């Protein structure tokens, strides 16, 4: 068991203060969008006092660090990536690919000679990227497609040619195919509304919110996205998508193929070990609409909220419907050590307080709020003692 140092990502949509506050570091004025605790080769965490990249350390002793079971299932790599995410502005409209599509896309970009670090590359690895979001503050998002007839209701009565076209498209085919057609019309280069049309329609949503709306929440989302990305038709896709709000301590799961855009909030994010993002808009990064349309699932479905299961005395476990990861939250009290469930390779992040981690082999490490540790398979069972809250990423 050794201390793990995060790799920080300074994307423009990040908060300059939220993650530094958790990490107990001084803000430097730059936005800090994400803190990565993992071994993805694009931004591995540093391990121990010398900061050895975690992927390098795992490659040196995969069986001891990961355990034979994880190596047999996932190869000599950590199957998950734990993050802190702080959205001060909305993130891009995006989809994550399935494993099969990731293999195809990665091979195709390799064949075209697109470098792994090329900003115009969509596939940076061969893995899928399902993810679980555990809210630390109120967290707002758009996730998956809503029922077609509900989308049509929200569009009805808006006196704008784009709204009328979308309304007609959905009513003529109120199925996932009709929603796909409407979504495709909004984001595809040949059919997307002009920036002027987007601005005019966003103004109608904004005005309607105060005059009696069938969905003030949707109107507000359109207004928020249009303000963050003026003229981008991705703002109008809020009409087609499910709004979702997490309160602190709640979680949802985003499977591969689910279109989503995170709007605001601070959260722990746990995902498969991947950096594959297919974007359709609401971003200054690379947009690949044709590839996103290959990956997206347009079947209407509510957001997948994950209810925790209580384990031992002090731990709640959020079991995602994938083999790559599970998230547990343990609240330690001074009275006695609390057992943390799970085995194999684990990343433990202290969210607040002052705790000590103790392994079955007798190792011990102290963590303050914002500090993390990598626990190997060889370390065995884990207990936490002190006063504070820790999250653990582990393999089921």
Secondary structure, 3 states (H helix, E strand, C coil): CEEEECEEECCCCEECCHHHHHHCCCCCCCCECEEEECCCCCCCCEECCCCEEHHHHHHHCHHHHHCHHHHHHHCCCCCEEEEEEEECCCCCEEECCCHHHHHHHHHHHHHCCCCCCCCCCCCCCCCCCCEEEEECCCEEEEEEECCHHHHHHHHCCCCCHHHHHHHHHHHHCCCHHHHHHHHHHHHCCCCCCCHHHHHHHHHHHHHHHCCCCCCHHHHHHHHHHHHHCCCCHHHHHHHCEEEEEECCCCEEEECCCCCEEEEEEEEEEEEECCCCCEEEECCCCCCCHHHHHHHCCCCCCCCEECCCEEECCCEEEEECCCCCCEEEEEEECCCCCEEECCCCCEEEEEEEEEEEEEECCCCEEEEECCCEEEECHHHCCEEEEEEEEEEEEECC
